[in-house]
Amino acid sequence: MPHPTQLYQHVPESRWPIVYSPRYNITFLGLEKLHPFDAGKWGKVISFLKEEKLLSDSMLVEAREASDEDLLVVHTRRYLNELKFLFERVEGVSRATIVDLDAHQGNGHERDFMGDKRVYIMDVYNRHIYPGDRFAKQAIRRKVELEWGTEDDDYLRKVERNLERALQEHQPDVVVYNAGTDVLEGDRLGGLSISPQGVVKRDELVFRLVRGHQVPILMVTSGGYQKRTARIIADSILNLYGQGLIGPQSANVSAQNSDTPLLPLEVP
């Protein structure tokens, strides 16, 4: 019997496919400022986009809070994550690809989906940094290990070549894109040397390739341990909009041009 839930909601075509809530920003009596991760960067990204007159509060989608019953669905059977919840509850989603471009190996989702043939994982990461999880690497279908200080040209070439192959090897119903900004030059935890312009180009590249295959894509912003990452994320979103790759009714977009919407307008 299907699990009853209030999580799904109709999203009007006038709304942006951007999910945000002020509650995403973490504060703890100012102590959050001592941590290298900018726990308030999501609010800053939205502020930048408002300053650019790209959106307003009425154009955003705010997710509903999961009930205890919802969380029990997600966290049974070895803490299944939200993607497996999609497999079980959303019509038309039976195969997925995770494109993990955070600087660190994504050993969490790799362990979650170990042996699950429905999920194809492509992971591009600095091979010398945490976590170095050998067991989790067995779940990676397309592994790209980078060296210290990898720069734009080499990085973008490897991302493009491997993503093209990944999409040929596994035809997903949805792509979940982990767009970490800890690849940015100067990030002491990421150890790579990608410029702000390189990050913007990377996101555009991923969207063009995925949407060229007429597949919906969900981007999460993930890691990034410098205060300037919020501005770079905002610039990337502005560029994606300027290229016609996202928007309330972005159509006719592909690797050159595709008419697949970024996200379904209605979730069953």
Secondary structure as the mmCIF struct_conf table of DSSP 4:
data_model
#
loop_
_struct_conf.conf_type_id
_struct_conf.id
_struct_conf.beg_label_comp_id
_struct_conf.beg_label_asym_id
_struct_conf.beg_label_seq_id
_struct_conf.end_label_comp_id
_struct_conf.end_label_asym_id
_struct_conf.end_label_seq_id
HELX_LH_PP_P HELX_LH_PP_P1 PRO A 2 PRO A 4
BEND BEND1 GLN A 6 GLN A 6
TURN_TY1_P TURN_TY1_P1 GLU A 13 SER A 14
BEND BEND2 ARG A 15 ARG A 15
BEND BEND3 PRO A 17 PRO A 17
STRN STRN1 VAL A 19 VAL A 19
HELX_RH_3T_P HELX_RH_3T_P1 PRO A 22 TYR A 24
BEND BEND4 ASN A 25 ASN A 25
BEND BEND5 PHE A 28 PHE A 28
TURN_TY1_P TURN_TY1_P2 LEU A 29 GLY A 30
HELX_RH_3T_P HELX_RH_3T_P2 LEU A 31 LEU A 34
BEND BEND6 HIS A 35 PHE A 37
TURN_TY1_P TURN_TY1_P3 ALA A 39 GLY A 40
HELX_RH_AL_P HELX_RH_AL_P1 LYS A 41 GLU A 51
TURN_TY1_P TURN_TY1_P4 GLU A 52 LYS A 53
BEND BEND7 LEU A 54 LEU A 54
HELX_RH_3T_P HELX_RH_3T_P3 ASP A 57 MET A 59
BEND BEND8 LEU A 60 LEU A 60
STRN STRN2 VAL A 61 VAL A 61
HELX_LH_PP_P HELX_LH_PP_P2 ALA A 63 SER A 67
HELX_RH_AL_P HELX_RH_AL_P2 ASP A 68 VAL A 74
TURN_TY1_P TURN_TY1_P5 HIS A 75 HIS A 75
HELX_RH_AL_P HELX_RH_AL_P3 THR A 76 TYR A 79
HELX_RH_AL_P HELX_RH_AL_P4 GLU A 82 ARG A 89
BEND BEND9 VAL A 90 VAL A 90
TURN_TY1_P TURN_TY1_P6 GLU A 91 GLY A 92
STRN STRN3 ALA A 96 ASP A 100
BEND BEND10 ASP A 102 HIS A 104
HELX_RH_AL_P HELX_RH_AL_P5 ASN A 107 ASP A 112
TURN_TY1_P TURN_TY1_P7 PHE A 113 GLY A 115
TURN_TY1_P TURN_TY1_P8 LYS A 117 ARG A 118
STRN STRN4 VAL A 119 ASN A 126
TURN_TY1_P TURN_TY1_P9 ARG A 127 HIS A 128
BEND BEND11 ILE A 129 TYR A 130
HELX_RH_AL_P HELX_RH_AL_P6 ARG A 134 LYS A 137
TURN_TY1_P TURN_TY1_P10 GLN A 138 ALA A 139
BEND BEND12 ARG A 141 ARG A 141
STRN STRN5 ARG A 142 LEU A 146
HELX_LH_PP_P HELX_LH_PP_P3 GLU A 147 GLU A 147
TURN_TY1_P TURN_TY1_P11 TRP A 148 GLY A 149
STRN STRN6 GLU A 151 GLU A 151
HELX_RH_AL_P HELX_RH_AL_P7 ASP A 152 GLU A 169
BEND BEND13 ASP A 173 ASP A 173
STRN STRN7 VAL A 174 ASN A 178
BEND BEND14 THR A 181 THR A 181
TURN_TY1_P TURN_TY1_P12 ASP A 182 VAL A 183
STRN STRN8 LEU A 184 LEU A 184
TURN_TY1_P TURN_TY1_P13 GLU A 185 GLY A 186
TURN_TY1_P TURN_TY1_P14 ARG A 188 GLY A 190
STRN STRN9 SER A 193 ILE A 194
HELX_RH_AL_P HELX_RH_AL_P8 PRO A 196 GLY A 212
TURN_TY1_P TURN_TY1_P15 HIS A 213 GLN A 214
STRN STRN10 ILE A 217 VAL A 220
BEND BEND15 GLN A 226 GLN A 226
TURN_TY1_P TURN_TY1_P16 LYS A 227 ARG A 228
HELX_RH_AL_P HELX_RH_AL_P9 THR A 229 GLY A 242
TURN_TY1_P TURN_TY1_P17 GLN A 243 GLY A 244
BEND BEND16 LEU A 245 GLY A 247
TURN_TY1_P TURN_TY1_P18 PRO A 248 GLN A 249
BEND BEND17 ASN A 252 ASN A 252
STRN STRN11 VAL A 253 VAL A 253
BEND BEND18 SER A 254 GLN A 256
STRN STRN12 ASP A 259 ASP A 259
BEND BEND19 LEU A 262 LEU A 263
BEND BEND20 LEU A 265 GLU A 266
#
